[in-house]
């Protein structure tokens, strides 16, 4: 009975996550730079309905370093996300917290793994610890559109 109660409690604490896998047409080194240099990130990051030239990125890419990314959608709504880098392994792995400025208590965790794949990169993107399924589903749509832009940018 104790195990059944412990298992139920453990399941109740699980939070939704998503994993997206993309084959990108560039080597891991180029993809890593696209994620870690602000002047590169602002060229591909953000939704398709974003006002041109409103994307801003401040990145301190090191374990313990912070980042902040902001943009304004066509409808005028402002978005800002930020967090802290937990792990940085050049050309292989990035781990960072993620929270929107409007809901800082809903911090989640992003892990990006880059693996050589022929002439390109296999990018495994894992976003965990969402507040609920709606947040996960919204992020899945958003990240998918970002990654289309990332692939075009690094190709």
KOLGUKE-64244 format. One record per atom (N, C-alpha, C): residue in one letter; z, x, y. Coordinates in steps of 0.05 Angstrom, whole numbers, plus 32768, in hexadecimal, padded with zeros to 4 digits. Example, Ala and Ser with C-alpha at 12.3 -4.5 7.8 and 13.67 -1.06 7.14 Angstrom:
! KOLGUKE-64244
A809C81087F8E
A809C80F67FA6
A809C81087FBE
S808E81017FD3
S808F81117FEB
S809D81028001
***
This chain:
! KOLGUKE-64244
X800080107FE8
X800080008000
X800080118019
X800F80278018
X801080398030
X7FF580448036
X7FE5804C8021
X7FCA80578026
X7FB880428032
X7FBA80298029
X7FA980138034
X7FAF800F8051
X7FC980108059
X7FD1800D8075
X7FC780258086
X7FCA803D807B
X7FC180558089
X7FA28054808D
X7F94804C8078
X7F77804A807A
X7F6E8036808E
X7F7B801F808F
X7F74800A80A2
X7F79801480BF
X7F90802280C3
X7F96802D80DD
X7F81804280E5
X7F79805280D2
X7F65806780D8
X7F4B805A80E0
X7F42804580D2
X7F29803880D9
X7F2B802B80F4
X7F42802080FB
X7F4580138115
X7F428027812C
X7F4980418127
X7F478056813B
X7F2B8062813D
X7F1A805C812A
X7EFF8067812C
X7EF0805A8143
X7EE1806A8151
X7ED280608168
X7EB480648162
X7EA38053816D
X7E8780558168
X7E7B80708171
X7E6680788163
X7E588091816A
X7E3A808D8164
X7E2A80A0816D
X7E0D809F8167
X7E0480BB8163
X7DEF80BE8153
X7DE280D7814E
X7DC480D38152
X7DB880E38163
X7D9B80E28167
X7D9080FE8160
X7D7A80FE8151
X7D6E81178149
X7D5181178154
X7D4B812D8161
X7D308130816D
X7D24814B8166
X7D0B814B8160
X7CFC8164815E
X7CEE81688179
X7CF5817E8186
X7CEA818581A0
X7CD6819B819E
X7CC2819B81B0
X7CAC81AE81AE
X7CB181C781BE
X7CC981D281BB
X7CD181EB81C8
X7CE781F881B7
X7CE9821281BA
X7CFD822281AC
X7D19821A81B6
X7D2E821F81A5
X7D49821881AE
X7D52822581C8
X7D48823D81CE
X7D50824B81E7
X7D47823A81FF
X7D2F822F81FE
X7D2482208214
X7D3382058217
X7D3981F98200
X7D4881DF8201
X7D6481E4820B
X7D7181F98203
X7D8C81FF820C
X7D8C8203822B
X7D7882118235
X7D7782158252
X7D7281FA8261
X7D6281E98255
X7D5E81CE8261
X7D7881BE8264
X7D8A81C28251
X7DA481B58252
X7DB881C38263
X7DB681DD8268
X7DCC81ED8274
X7DC681F8828F
X7DAE81F5829A
X7DA881FF82B5
X7DA281E682C6
X7DB281E282DB
X7DB081CA82EC
X7D9381C682F6
X7D8681DB82FF
X7D6B81D8830A
X7D5781CE82F4
X7D5D81D382DB
X7D4C81C982C5
X7D5481AD82BE
X7D6E81A882BB
X7D78818E82B3
X7D6F817882C5
X7D6E817D82DF
X7D66816882F2
X7D49816182F0
X7D39817182E2
X7D1D816B82DF
X7D17815882C8
X7D2A815382B6
X7D258141829F
X7D3B812C829B
X7D53813182A4
X7D698120829E
X7D67810682AE
X7D7180F082A4
X7D7380D782B3
X7D6080C282A8
X7D6680A982AF
X7D56809382A5
X7D3B809082B3
X7D28808282A7
X7D0E807F82B3
X7D0F806E82CD
X7D24805E82D1
X7D26804D82E9
X7D38805A82FE
X7D3680748300
X7D4780848313
X7D368089832C
X7D4380888343
X7D36808F835C
X7D2F80AD835B
X7D1680B48362
X7D0F80D08363
X7D2280E08376
X7D2880F8836E
X7D37810B837E
X7D5581038382
X7D5F80F08372
X7D7C80E98375
X7D8D80F7835F
X7D808104834C
X7D8F81108337
X7D9C812A8341
X7DB6812D833C
X7DC581448344
X7DD4814F832C
X7DD681698328
X7DE581748312
X7DF4818D831B
X7E0D818E8314
X7E1E81A68318
X7E2981AD82FC
X7E2281C582F3
X7E2981CD82D7
X7E3781E882D8
X7E4E81E982CB
X7E5D820282C7
X7E5F820582A9
X7E498210829D
X7E4582108280
X7E5482278273
X7E6D8221826C
X7E7F8233825D
X7E9582228252
X7EA1822B823D
X7EB8821C8232
X7ECD82188248
X7ED48200824D
X7EE781FA8262
X7EDA81F4827D
X7EC081FA827F
X7EB281F48298
X7EAC81D6829B
X7EA881CD82B3
X7EA381B182B8
X7E8681AD82C1
X7E7D819482BE
X7E62818C82C8
X7E64817182D5
X7E51816B82E6
X7E4E815182F3
X7E30814B82F6
X7E28813482EE
X7E0C812B82F1
X7E0C811082FE
X7DFB810C8313
X7DFA80F28320
X7DDD80EB8326
X7DD880D18328
X7DBD80C78330
X7DC080AA833A
X7DAB80A18347
X7DAA80858351
X7D9280788344
X7D9680608339
X7D808051832D
X7D6F80448343
X7D58803B833C
X7D46802D834F
X7D538016835D
X7D658008834F
X7D737FF1835B
X7D8A7FF9836D
X7D8E80138371
X7DA2801D8384
X7DBD80228377
X7DC1801C835D
X7DDA80218350
X7DDE803F834B
X7DF680498352
X7DFC80668350
X7E0B806B8336
X7E0480808328
X7E108088830F
X7E1980A58311
X7E3080AB8306
X7E3A80C68305
X7E4980CA82EB
X7E4380DF82DD
X7E5180E682C4
X7E5A810382C6
X7E6F810982B8
X7E79812582B8
X7E8B812A82A0
X7E938143829E
X7EA5814A8289
X7EA981688288
X7EB381718271
X7EBA818D826D
X7EAC81978254
X7EA181AF8256
X7E9581BC823F
X7EAC81C6822D
X7EAA81BF8214
X7EBE81C88200
X7EB481E081F0
X7E9A81E181EB
X7E8F81F781DB
X7E7281FC81E5
X7E6C821681E9
X7E52821E81F1
X7E49823581E0
X7E35823181CF
X7E2A824681BE
X7E0C824881C6
X7E05825C81D6
X7DE9825D81E1
X7DD4825881CB
X7DC1824781D2
X7DAA824181C2
X7DB0823281A7
X7DCA822B81A3
X7DD2821E818A
X7DE28204818D
X7DF5820481A0
X7E0881EE81A0
X7E1581EB81BB
X7E1781D181C3
X7E2781CA81DB
X7E3981B281D4
X7E5281B481DC
X7E65819E81D7
X7E72819981F2
X7E71817F81FB
X7E7D81798215
X7E87815C8215
X7E9C81578225
X7EA5813C8229
X7E92812E823C
X7E928113823B
X7E808103824B
X7E9080EA8255
X7E9080E6826F
X7E9C80CD827A
X7E8E80C68293
X7E8980AC8296
X7E7D80A182AF
X7E9380A082C4
X7E8B80A582DE
X7EA080A582F3
X7EAD808982F6
X7E9E807482EE
X7EA9805982F1
X7EBD805282DB
X7EBC806182C5
X7ECF805C82AE
X7ED9807782A3
X7EE8808682B3
X7EF080A182A9
X7F0280A08291
X7F0F808A828C
X7F2180878275
X7F118084825B
X7EF78080825C
X7EE7807C8245
X7ED98096823D
X7EE780AC823C
X7EDB80C68236
X7ED180C78219
X7EB980D18216
X7EAD80D581FB
X7EA580F281F8
X7E9A80F981E1
X7E94811581DB
X7E78811881D1
X7E69812B81DD
X7E4D813181D6
X7E4C814C81C9
X7E3D814D81B2
X7E38816681A4
X7E1A816881A1
X7E0E817E81AB
X7DF1818281A9
X7DEE819C8198
X7DDF81998182
X7DDA81AF8170
X7DBC81B48171
X7DB481CD8175
X7D9881D68176
X7D9281E8815F
X7D7D81E18150
X7D7681F28139
X7D5881F8813B
X7D5082118136
X7D3382178135
X7D2582068121
X7D0E81FC8128
X7CFE81EA8116
X7CE181F1811A
X7CD78204810A
X7CBB820D810E
X7CB982198129
X7CA582108139
X7CA2821A8154
X7CB3820B8168
X7CC381F8815F
X7CD381E88171
X7CF081E8816A
X7CFE81D28170
X7D1B81CF816D
X7D2181B48161
X7D3481B5814F
X7D40819C8145
X7D5A81998155
X7D5B81848166
X7D72817F8176
X7D8281688169
X7D9B816D8162
X7DAC81588157
X7DC18152816D
X7DBF813A8177
X7DD08131818D
X7DE4811C8182
X7DFD81238184
X7E128111817A
X7E25810A8191
X7E2780F08196
X7E3880E681AC
X7E4D80D5819E
X7E6780DD81A0
X7E7C80D08191
X7E9280C581A4
X7EA380B58198
X7EBB80AA81A6
X7EB4809681BC
X7EA0808581B7
X7E9A807181CB
X7EB0805C81CC
X7EB3804F81E3
X7EC7803A81E7
X7EC1802281D4
X7EA8801B81D2
X7EA1800481C0
X7E83800681B9
X7E7A7FF381A9
X7E5E7FF3819F
X7E4A7FEF81B6
X7E527FDF81CA
X7E407FDB81E1
X7E3A7FF581EF
X7E50800481F4
X7E4D801E8201
X7E3B803181F1
X7E3F803181D6
X7E2E804281C5
X7E11803981C7
X7E0C801F81C5
X7DF0801581C6
X7DE3801B81E0
X7DF1801881F6
X7DE6801F8211
X7DDF803C8213
X7DF1804D8209
X7DEC806A820A
X7DD5807281F7
X7DD2806481E1
X7DBC806B81CF
X7DA1806681DD
X7D9F804F81EB
X7D86804981FA
X7D82805E820F
X7D978065821E
X7D9480788234
X7D8D8093822A
X7D9C809E8216
X7D9680B9820C
X7D7980BA8201
X7D7180A581F3
X7D5680A581E7
X7D4080A981FC
X7D43809B8213
X7D30809D8228
X7D3180B98235
X7D4980C58237
X7D4D80DF8242
X7D3E80F48231
X7D4180F18217
X7D3681058204
X7D1881048204
X7D0C80ED8209
X7CEE80EC820C
X7CE680FE8224
X7CF580FC823A
X7CF0810D8251
X7CF6812A824B
X7D0B8130823C
X7D12814C8235
X7CFB81588225
X7CF1814A8211
X7CDB81558200
X7CC3815C8211
X7CBB814A8223
X7CA4814F8235
X7CAA81678247
X7CC281698251
X7CC9817F8263
X7CC8819A8255
X7CD2819D823D
X7CD481B78230
X7CBA81BE8222
X7CA981AB821C
X7C9081B0820C
X7C7D81C3821B
***
